[in-house]
Amino acid sequence: MRVGKRTVHVLASHPTPPTFDGPEDRNGLRNADEIAFWRLYVQPGRESRALYDDEGRRGGLAPASGSSCSAT
């Protein structure tokens, strides 16, 4: 999203609590996969090359100089 001349990335996630799981641990495993995806997406590096978009571009978020990050 563009705000003025800056690009703002809005990342959202809502893993299902594993309390709804049975012995097969499906929600717990999905949560681990979701957390692994976001880690690869926000931390640039060799491992993030496993991610690619519809146009074949690899990697997660590009590092930005002078950027700041905050979470609430």
N, CA, C and O atoms as a MOPAC input file, in Angstrom:
PM7 MOZYME 1SCF
protein

 N      0.85500 1    -1.15000 1     0.00000 1
 C      0.00000 1     0.00000 1     0.00000 1
 C      0.90800 1     1.22100 1     0.00000 1
 O      1.91700 1     1.25300 1     0.70400 1
 N      0.55300 1     2.20500 1    -0.77600 1
 C      1.32100 1     3.44700 1    -0.82800 1
 C      0.68600 1     4.46800 1     0.10900 1
 O     -0.52300 1     4.69500 1     0.07800 1
 N      1.51900 1     5.07400 1     0.93500 1
 C      1.11400 1     6.17300 1     1.80500 1
 C      2.06000 1     7.31100 1     1.47600 1
 O      3.23000 1     7.30400 1     1.85600 1
 N      1.53300 1     8.27500 1     0.77000 1
 C      2.40700 1     9.32500 1     0.26500 1
 C      3.37600 1     8.71100 1    -0.72500 1
 O      2.96300 1     8.08600 1    -1.70200 1
 N      4.66400 1     8.88600 1    -0.47400 1
 C      5.69100 1     8.31500 1    -1.35100 1
 C      6.27200 1     7.02600 1    -0.78900 1
 O      7.20400 1     6.46300 1    -1.36300 1
 N      5.73200 1     6.55700 1     0.32300 1
 C      6.27900 1     5.35800 1     0.97200 1
 C      5.38900 1     4.15600 1     0.74400 1
 O      4.17200 1     4.28100 1     0.60900 1
 N      6.00400 1     3.00200 1     0.70200 1
 C      5.27000 1     1.74400 1     0.61600 1
 C      5.14400 1     1.17600 1     2.02200 1
 O      6.13100 1     1.06000 1     2.74800 1
 N      3.92800 1     0.82700 1     2.39400 1
 C      3.66400 1     0.22100 1     3.69400 1
 C      3.17000 1    -1.19700 1     3.44300 1
 O      2.21200 1    -1.41000 1     2.69900 1
 N      3.83300 1    -2.16100 1     4.07000 1
 C      3.43500 1    -3.56000 1     3.94700 1
 C      2.57700 1    -3.91300 1     5.14600 1
 O      3.01200 1    -3.76700 1     6.28800 1
 N      1.37200 1    -4.37500 1     4.89600 1
 C      0.47300 1    -4.79000 1     5.96200 1
 C      0.43100 1    -6.31900 1     5.93500 1
 O     -0.02700 1    -6.92000 1     4.96300 1
 N      0.90700 1    -6.93100 1     6.99600 1
 C      0.96700 1    -8.38500 1     7.08800 1
 C     -0.03200 1    -8.82400 1     8.14800 1
 O     -0.01700 1    -8.31300 1     9.26800 1
 N     -0.88800 1    -9.75500 1     7.80500 1
 C     -1.90500 1   -10.21800 1     8.74800 1
 C     -1.90600 1   -11.73900 1     8.79500 1
 O     -1.67300 1   -12.41400 1     7.79200 1
 N     -2.17100 1   -12.25100 1     9.97500 1
 C     -2.19700 1   -13.68900 1    10.16300 1
 C     -3.12300 1   -13.99500 1    11.33900 1
 O     -3.22700 1   -13.20300 1    12.27500 1
 N     -3.78300 1   -15.12700 1    11.28900 1
 C     -4.66100 1   -15.52300 1    12.38600 1
 C     -4.66200 1   -17.03700 1    12.52900 1
 O     -5.61800 1   -17.70100 1    12.12800 1
 N     -3.58600 1   -17.58900 1    13.10600 1
 C     -3.56400 1   -19.03500 1    13.30100 1
 C     -4.67400 1   -19.46800 1    14.26100 1
 O     -4.99400 1   -18.75200 1    15.21000 1
 N     -5.24500 1   -20.61400 1    14.01600 1
 C     -6.27700 1   -21.16300 1    14.89300 1
 C     -5.61700 1   -21.75800 1    16.13000 1
 O     -4.64900 1   -22.51000 1    16.01600 1
 N     -6.12900 1   -21.43100 1    17.30300 1
 C     -5.52700 1   -22.00800 1    18.51600 1
 C     -5.55800 1   -23.53200 1    18.47500 1
 O     -6.56000 1   -24.12000 1    18.06900 1
 N     -4.46300 1   -24.17900 1    18.89300 1
 C     -4.41600 1   -25.63400 1    18.84300 1
 C     -5.33600 1   -26.30800 1    19.86700 1
 O     -5.39800 1   -27.53600 1    19.92200 1
 N     -6.04500 1   -25.52900 1    20.67100 1
 C     -6.95200 1   -26.12100 1    21.66300 1
 C     -8.10600 1   -26.85600 1    21.00600 1
 O     -8.75600 1   -27.68200 1    21.64700 1
 N     -8.37400 1   -26.56900 1    19.72700 1
 C     -9.46100 1   -27.23400 1    19.00700 1
 C     -8.99600 1   -28.52200 1    18.33900 1
 O     -9.76600 1   -29.18400 1    17.64300 1
 N     -7.74200 1   -28.87000 1    18.55500 1
 C     -7.13600 1   -30.02400 1    17.90500 1
 C     -7.51800 1   -31.33800 1    18.56400 1
 O     -7.88200 1   -31.39600 1    19.73800 1
 N     -7.42300 1   -32.37500 1    17.77300 1
 C     -7.51600 1   -33.72600 1    18.28000 1
 C     -6.11400 1   -34.30400 1    18.37300 1
 O     -5.13500 1   -33.56400 1    18.27800 1
 N     -6.00400 1   -35.58700 1    18.55300 1
 C     -4.68200 1   -36.20700 1    18.68200 1
 C     -3.82300 1   -36.09200 1    17.41600 1
 O     -2.60600 1   -36.25900 1    17.48500 1
 N     -4.43700 1   -35.80900 1    16.26800 1
 C     -3.66000 1   -35.69600 1    15.02100 1
 C     -2.90100 1   -34.37100 1    14.93400 1
 O     -2.01700 1   -34.23900 1    14.08700 1
 N     -3.21500 1   -33.38600 1    15.78000 1
 C     -2.48600 1   -32.10800 1    15.87000 1
 C     -2.49100 1   -31.31500 1    14.56100 1
 O     -1.49600 1   -30.66600 1    14.23600 1
 N     -3.57700 1   -31.35400 1    13.81300 1
 C     -3.62700 1   -30.64100 1    12.51800 1
 C     -3.46100 1   -29.13400 1    12.66700 1
 O     -2.69300 1   -28.52400 1    11.92400 1
 N     -4.17700 1   -28.51900 1    13.62500 1
 C     -4.03900 1   -27.07000 1    13.80800 1
 C     -2.63400 1   -26.70500 1    14.26500 1
 O     -2.06400 1   -25.71700 1    13.80100 1
 N     -2.08100 1   -27.49100 1    15.16500 1
 C     -0.71500 1   -27.22100 1    15.61400 1
 C      0.27500 1   -27.27500 1    14.46300 1
 O      1.16100 1   -26.42500 1    14.37200 1
 N      0.14200 1   -28.26600 1    13.57900 1
 C      1.03300 1   -28.37800 1    12.42700 1
 C      0.82600 1   -27.23500 1    11.44000 1
 O      1.79500 1   -26.70400 1    10.89700 1
 N     -0.43500 1   -26.84900 1    11.20200 1
 C     -0.70500 1   -25.71600 1    10.30500 1
 C     -0.13700 1   -24.42800 1    10.88600 1
 O      0.41500 1   -23.60200 1    10.16000 1
 N     -0.27400 1   -24.26100 1    12.20600 1
 C      0.27800 1   -23.05900 1    12.83600 1
 C      1.78700 1   -23.01200 1    12.64400 1
 O      2.33500 1   -21.95100 1    12.34600 1
 N      2.46300 1   -24.13300 1    12.80900 1
 C      3.91600 1   -24.17500 1    12.61800 1
 C      4.27700 1   -23.82000 1    11.17800 1
 O      5.25500 1   -23.11100 1    10.94400 1
 N      3.50100 1   -24.30500 1    10.21800 1
 C      3.74800 1   -23.98200 1     8.80300 1
 C      3.53300 1   -22.49300 1     8.54500 1
 O      4.30300 1   -21.86700 1     7.81700 1
 N      2.48700 1   -21.93100 1     9.14100 1
 C      2.19900 1   -20.50600 1     8.94100 1
 C      3.30900 1   -19.64300 1     9.54200 1
 O      3.73800 1   -18.66500 1     8.93000 1
 N      3.76400 1   -19.99900 1    10.71500 1
 C      4.85500 1   -19.25200 1    11.35000 1
 C      6.12800 1   -19.37000 1    10.51800 1
 O      6.85400 1   -18.38800 1    10.36600 1
 N      6.40900 1   -20.55000 1     9.97800 1
 C      7.58800 1   -20.73700 1     9.12400 1
 C      7.49300 1   -19.87400 1     7.86200 1
 O      8.48900 1   -19.29300 1     7.42900 1
 N      6.29100 1   -19.79000 1     7.27100 1
 C      6.10300 1   -18.93800 1     6.08600 1
 C      6.43200 1   -17.49000 1     6.40500 1
 O      7.19100 1   -16.85300 1     5.67400 1
 N      5.86600 1   -16.95600 1     7.49700 1
 C      6.09500 1   -15.54600 1     7.82900 1
 C      7.55600 1   -15.29200 1     8.15700 1
 O      8.08600 1   -14.23400 1     7.81700 1
 N      8.22300 1   -16.24500 1     8.81500 1
 C      9.64200 1   -16.07800 1     9.11500 1
 C     10.43500 1   -15.94000 1     7.81500 1
 O     11.28500 1   -15.05700 1     7.69100 1
 N     10.15600 1   -16.81300 1     6.85100 1
 C     10.83900 1   -16.73300 1     5.56000 1
 C     10.50900 1   -15.43300 1     4.83900 1
 O     11.37300 1   -14.85100 1     4.18300 1
 N      9.27800 1   -14.98000 1     4.95400 1
 C      8.83400 1   -13.79200 1     4.22700 1
 C      9.47700 1   -12.51300 1     4.75800 1
 O      9.85200 1   -11.64200 1     3.97400 1
 N      9.60800 1   -12.38900 1     6.07000 1
 C     10.10500 1   -11.12600 1     6.62700 1
 C     11.60400 1   -11.11600 1     6.87900 1
 O     12.17000 1   -10.04500 1     7.09600 1
 N     12.27000 1   -12.26700 1     6.85800 1
 C     13.71400 1   -12.31800 1     7.06900 1
 C     14.40300 1   -12.68900 1     5.76400 1
 O     14.45000 1   -13.86300 1     5.39900 1
 N     14.93400 1   -11.70500 1     5.06400 1
 C     15.58600 1   -12.01400 1     3.79700 1
 C     16.80400 1   -12.91400 1     4.01900 1
 O     17.45900 1   -12.85000 1     5.06000 1
 N     17.08300 1   -13.72800 1     3.04700 1
 C     18.22800 1   -14.62400 1     3.13400 1
 C     18.07700 1   -15.77000 1     2.15700 1
 O     17.11800 1   -15.83000 1     1.38800 1
 N     19.02400 1   -16.66700 1     2.19800 1
 C     19.04300 1   -17.78500 1     1.25700 1
 C     17.77200 1   -18.62900 1     1.34900 1
 O     17.22100 1   -19.03200 1     0.32500 1
 N     17.30300 1   -18.89900 1     2.57200 1
 C     16.12200 1   -19.74500 1     2.73900 1
 C     14.86000 1   -19.11100 1     2.15100 1
 O     13.97000 1   -19.82100 1     1.68400 1
 N     14.78100 1   -17.78700 1     2.17100 1
 C     13.57100 1   -17.13300 1     1.65600 1
 C     13.43300 1   -17.28200 1     0.14400 1
 O     12.37700 1   -16.96800 1    -0.40500 1
 N     14.47700 1   -17.75500 1    -0.54300 1
 C     14.38000 1   -17.99400 1    -1.98700 1
 C     13.40400 1   -19.11800 1    -2.30200 1
 O     13.01300 1   -19.28700 1    -3.45700 1
 N     13.00500 1   -19.88600 1    -1.29700 1
 C     12.02200 1   -20.95000 1    -1.50200 1
 C     10.64900 1   -20.36500 1    -1.82500 1
 O      9.79500 1   -21.05400 1    -2.38300 1
 N     10.43600 1   -19.09900 1    -1.47500 1
 C      9.16800 1   -18.43500 1    -1.76700 1
 C      9.24300 1   -17.79000 1    -3.14200 1
 O     10.28000 1   -17.24300 1    -3.51800 1
 N      8.15100 1   -17.85100 1    -3.89300 1
 C      8.09600 1   -17.15200 1    -5.17300 1
 C      6.66800 1   -16.72700 1    -5.45100 1
 O      5.71400 1   -17.36900 1    -5.01200 1
 N      6.53500 1   -15.61800 1    -6.19700 1
 C      5.20900 1   -15.09500 1    -6.49900 1
 C      4.72600 1   -15.60000 1    -7.86300 1
 O      5.39200 1   -16.41100 1    -8.50600 1
 N      3.57000 1   -15.11300 1    -8.29000 1
 C      2.97000 1   -15.56200 1    -9.54700 1
 C      3.81200 1   -15.23400 1   -10.76800 1
 O      3.65200 1   -15.85400 1   -11.81900 1
 N      4.71400 1   -14.25700 1   -10.63700 1
 C      5.56800 1   -13.87500 1   -11.76400 1
 C      6.94800 1   -14.52100 1   -11.67800 1
 O      7.83300 1   -14.21000 1   -12.47600 1
 N      7.13500 1   -15.42800 1   -10.70200 1
 C      8.39500 1   -16.13900 1   -10.57700 1
 C      9.46500 1   -15.41900 1    -9.78700 1
 O     10.58500 1   -15.91800 1    -9.67800 1
 N      9.14900 1   -14.24400 1    -9.22600 1
 C     10.13700 1   -13.52700 1    -8.40500 1
 C     10.30400 1   -14.25800 1    -7.08200 1
 O      9.32000 1   -14.61400 1    -6.43400 1
 N     11.53900 1   -14.47700 1    -6.68700 1
 C     11.83000 1   -15.25800 1    -5.48400 1
 C     12.18900 1   -14.36000 1    -4.31500 1
 O     12.66800 1   -13.23900 1    -4.49000 1
 N     11.94700 1   -14.87700 1    -3.11900 1
 C     12.30700 1   -14.19000 1    -1.88400 1
 C     11.10300 1   -13.55800 1    -1.21700 1
 O      9.99700 1   -13.55500 1    -1.75900 1
 N     11.33600 1   -13.03300 1    -0.05500 1
 C     10.27700 1   -12.36700 1     0.70600 1
 C     10.35700 1   -10.87000 1     0.51500 1
 O     10.65300 1   -10.37700 1    -0.57300 1
 N     10.08800 1   -10.15600 1     1.59200 1
 C     10.16900 1    -8.69600 1     1.54500 1
 C     11.59200 1    -8.26600 1     1.24900 1
 O     12.54500 1    -8.82100 1     1.79500 1
 N     11.72700 1    -7.28800 1     0.39400 1
 C     13.04900 1    -6.73800 1     0.09800 1
 C     13.48000 1    -5.87100 1     1.28000 1
 O     12.67100 1    -5.11500 1     1.81700 1
 N     14.74400 1    -5.97200 1     1.69000 1
 C     15.21600 1    -5.10600 1     2.76900 1
 C     15.14600 1    -3.64400 1     2.34300 1
 O     15.45100 1    -3.30700 1     1.19900 1
 N     14.74400 1    -2.78800 1     3.26300 1
 C     14.63600 1    -1.35500 1     2.96000 1
 C     15.56600 1    -0.58600 1     3.88200 1
 O     15.64600 1    -0.87500 1     5.07700 1
 N     16.26000 1     0.38000 1     3.33400 1
 C     17.14700 1     1.18300 1     4.16600 1
 C     16.33600 1     2.25000 1     4.88700 1
 O     15.42900 1     2.85500 1     4.31700 1
 N     16.67400 1     2.46400 1     6.12500 1
 C     15.99600 1     3.50200 1     6.89400 1
 C     14.56500 1     3.17100 1     7.27000 1
 O     13.81500 1     4.06500 1     7.66000 1
 N     14.16500 1     1.90800 1     7.16300 1
 C     12.79300 1     1.56700 1     7.49300 1
 C     12.67100 1     1.26300 1     8.96600 1
 O     13.65400 1     0.95000 1     9.63800 1
 N     11.47200 1     1.35700 1     9.45000 1
 C     11.21100 1     0.99000 1    10.83600 1
 C     10.01800 1     0.08300 1    10.86300 1
 O      9.17700 1     0.10700 1     9.96500 1
 N      9.95000 1    -0.71000 1    11.89000 1
 C      8.87900 1    -1.68500 1    12.01500 1
 C      8.29000 1    -1.56900 1    13.40900 1
 O      9.02300 1    -1.42700 1    14.38700 1
 N      6.98400 1    -1.62700 1    13.50200 1
 C      6.36000 1    -1.61700 1    14.81800 1
 C      5.19500 1    -2.56600 1    14.79800 1
 O      4.56700 1    -2.77900 1    13.76100 1
 N      4.91100 1    -3.13000 1    15.93000 1
 C      3.78500 1    -4.05900 1    16.07500 1
 C      2.99300 1    -3.67200 1    17.31500 1
 O      3.54400 1    -3.22300 1    18.32000 1
 N      1.70400 1    -3.85700 1    17.21100 1
 C      0.85300 1    -3.58200 1    18.37000 1
 C      0.03100 1    -4.79100 1    18.68300 1
 O     -0.75800 1    -4.77200 1    19.62800 1

